[in-house]
Amino acid sequence: MTPPVFAHGALRLYLLALLEDGPRHGYELIKALSDRFGGTYSPSPGTVYPRLAKLEEEGLVEAESAGRRSIYRITEAGLRELDARRDELADVEQDISASVRRLADSLRDELRASMRGLRADLAATAEGARQAARSVRVEARTTPKPPPQGASPSSSARPGEQRPEARAFAEPSPGRFSRESQGRLVEAEMLVQSFRDDVRVELRSHAARDAVTEVTLETLRTVLDQARIAVRNSLRG
């Protein structure tokens, strides 16, 4: 069983410490907590707002309505309680650091397991692509090219000379699939460009709201490395 992130009463005290730096609304407090944990933990509104309401009831914080949001600020009574519990706050900071390490280890293990599964999926996809490519090449070699229009199937040939249709069967034209191949190349390049654009937009959109974590970066590295290997293997056939 995973130990709780905050011991009893610790979150309440830490919220006071965050408000000591200045007034904030609830979302800003949640984001500050998430940042403190390096993105490994983010408390839910159902965890934070009841504690803020309790602190307000006790006179340790006060709330001011600002449109649809409430701005919370620490009161003089809240500062006095915080000053009286600085030693406890230092212990809370140490507990948070230990929780960050524990959560990071857990996420790292989950990431490794996910990456193993992803590698297996990519390997299976690459093998499927190789099999499909082999089938196309076999079909290209074994399917005779239709004789030119107007040519007679029984056209005579000199002794030792292949008939035209036999030559066409034995030596496929190098440009036979060039148009199809060019079309696939264009489609492949468009897929790569679309992937790049979509991921870039999502990353920038997320970064505008929250930090991009090391877990996200490591996931991206691993996925792209494995995708590159899978594509190279499929190209080699």
Contacts in CASP RR format, 6 or more apart in sequence:
PFRMAT RR
TARGET T0000
AUTHOR 0000-0000-0000
METHOD contacts of the structure
MODEL  1
MTPPVFAHGALRLYLLALLEDGPRHGYELIKALSDRFGGTYSPSPGTVYP
RLAKLEEEGLVEAESAGRRSIYRITEAGLRELDARRDELADVEQDISASV
RRLADSLRDELRASMRGLRADLAATAEGARQAARSVRVEARTTPKPPPQG
ASPSSSARPGEQRPEARAFAEPSPGRFSRESQGRLVEAEMLVQSFRDDVR
VELRSHAARDAVTEVTLETLRTVLDQARIAVRNSLRG
2 102 0 8 1.000
2 106 0 8 1.000
3 99 0 8 1.000
3 102 0 8 1.000
5 37 0 8 1.000
5 41 0 8 1.000
5 43 0 8 1.000
5 96 0 8 1.000
5 99 0 8 1.000
5 103 0 8 1.000
6 14 0 8 1.000
6 92 0 8 1.000
6 95 0 8 1.000
7 92 0 8 1.000
7 95 0 8 1.000
10 92 0 8 1.000
10 95 0 8 1.000
11 43 0 8 1.000
11 47 0 8 1.000
11 48 0 8 1.000
11 51 0 8 1.000
12 51 0 8 1.000
12 54 0 8 1.000
12 55 0 8 1.000
13 82 0 8 1.000
13 85 0 8 1.000
13 88 0 8 1.000
13 89 0 8 1.000
13 92 0 8 1.000
14 33 0 8 1.000
14 89 0 8 1.000
14 92 0 8 1.000
14 96 0 8 1.000
15 29 0 8 1.000
15 48 0 8 1.000
15 51 0 8 1.000
15 52 0 8 1.000
15 55 0 8 1.000
15 61 0 8 1.000
16 55 0 8 1.000
16 60 0 8 1.000
16 61 0 8 1.000
16 74 0 8 1.000
16 78 0 8 1.000
16 81 0 8 1.000
16 82 0 8 1.000
17 82 0 8 1.000
17 89 0 8 1.000
17 92 0 8 1.000
18 24 0 8 1.000
18 29 0 8 1.000
18 32 0 8 1.000
18 33 0 8 1.000
19 29 0 8 1.000
19 61 0 8 1.000
19 72 0 8 1.000
19 73 0 8 1.000
19 74 0 8 1.000
20 74 0 8 1.000
20 79 0 8 1.000
20 82 0 8 1.000
22 73 0 8 1.000
22 74 0 8 1.000
23 64 0 8 1.000
23 71 0 8 1.000
23 72 0 8 1.000
23 73 0 8 1.000
24 32 0 8 1.000
24 71 0 8 1.000
24 72 0 8 1.000
25 66 0 8 1.000
25 69 0 8 1.000
25 70 0 8 1.000
25 71 0 8 1.000
25 72 0 8 1.000
26 45 0 8 1.000
26 48 0 8 1.000
26 49 0 8 1.000
26 52 0 8 1.000
26 69 0 8 1.000
26 70 0 8 1.000
26 72 0 8 1.000
27 69 0 8 1.000
29 48 0 8 1.000
29 52 0 8 1.000
29 72 0 8 1.000
30 42 0 8 1.000
30 43 0 8 1.000
30 45 0 8 1.000
30 48 0 8 1.000
31 210 0 8 1.000
33 41 0 8 1.000
33 42 0 8 1.000
33 43 0 8 1.000
33 48 0 8 1.000
34 41 0 8 1.000
34 42 0 8 1.000
34 43 0 8 1.000
34 210 0 8 1.000
35 211 0 8 1.000
36 96 0 8 1.000
36 100 0 8 1.000
37 96 0 8 1.000
37 99 0 8 1.000
37 100 0 8 1.000
37 103 0 8 1.000
38 100 0 8 1.000
38 211 0 8 1.000
38 213 0 8 1.000
39 210 0 8 1.000
39 211 0 8 1.000
39 213 0 8 1.000
40 100 0 8 1.000
40 103 0 8 1.000
40 104 0 8 1.000
40 107 0 8 1.000
40 213 0 8 1.000
40 215 0 8 1.000
41 99 0 8 1.000
41 100 0 8 1.000
41 103 0 8 1.000
52 61 0 8 1.000
52 63 0 8 1.000
52 72 0 8 1.000
55 61 0 8 1.000
55 78 0 8 1.000
56 62 0 8 1.000
56 63 0 8 1.000
56 72 0 8 1.000
58 77 0 8 1.000
59 75 0 8 1.000
59 77 0 8 1.000
59 78 0 8 1.000
60 74 0 8 1.000
60 75 0 8 1.000
60 77 0 8 1.000
60 78 0 8 1.000
60 81 0 8 1.000
61 72 0 8 1.000
61 73 0 8 1.000
61 74 0 8 1.000
61 75 0 8 1.000
61 78 0 8 1.000
62 72 0 8 1.000
62 73 0 8 1.000
62 75 0 8 1.000
63 70 0 8 1.000
63 71 0 8 1.000
63 72 0 8 1.000
64 70 0 8 1.000
64 71 0 8 1.000
64 73 0 8 1.000
65 71 0 8 1.000
74 82 0 8 1.000
82 89 0 8 1.000
107 215 0 8 1.000
108 215 0 8 1.000
111 215 0 8 1.000
111 218 0 8 1.000
111 219 0 8 1.000
114 219 0 8 1.000
115 219 0 8 1.000
115 222 0 8 1.000
115 226 0 8 1.000
118 222 0 8 1.000
118 223 0 8 1.000
118 226 0 8 1.000
119 226 0 8 1.000
122 226 0 8 1.000
122 227 0 8 1.000
122 229 0 8 1.000
122 230 0 8 1.000
123 230 0 8 1.000
125 230 0 8 1.000
126 229 0 8 1.000
126 230 0 8 1.000
126 231 0 8 1.000
126 233 0 8 1.000
126 234 0 8 1.000
128 234 0 8 1.000
129 230 0 8 1.000
129 233 0 8 1.000
129 234 0 8 1.000
130 233 0 8 1.000
130 234 0 8 1.000
130 237 0 8 1.000
133 234 0 8 1.000
133 237 0 8 1.000
134 237 0 8 1.000
140 172 0 8 1.000
140 176 0 8 1.000
140 177 0 8 1.000
141 172 0 8 1.000
144 165 0 8 1.000
144 168 0 8 1.000
144 169 0 8 1.000
145 165 0 8 1.000
145 168 0 8 1.000
145 169 0 8 1.000
145 172 0 8 1.000
145 173 0 8 1.000
145 176 0 8 1.000
147 153 0 8 1.000
147 164 0 8 1.000
147 165 0 8 1.000
147 168 0 8 1.000
148 164 0 8 1.000
151 164 0 8 1.000
151 165 0 8 1.000
153 165 0 8 1.000
155 163 0 8 1.000
155 164 0 8 1.000
157 163 0 8 1.000
157 164 0 8 1.000
162 170 0 8 1.000
199 220 0 8 1.000
203 212 0 8 1.000
206 212 0 8 1.000
END
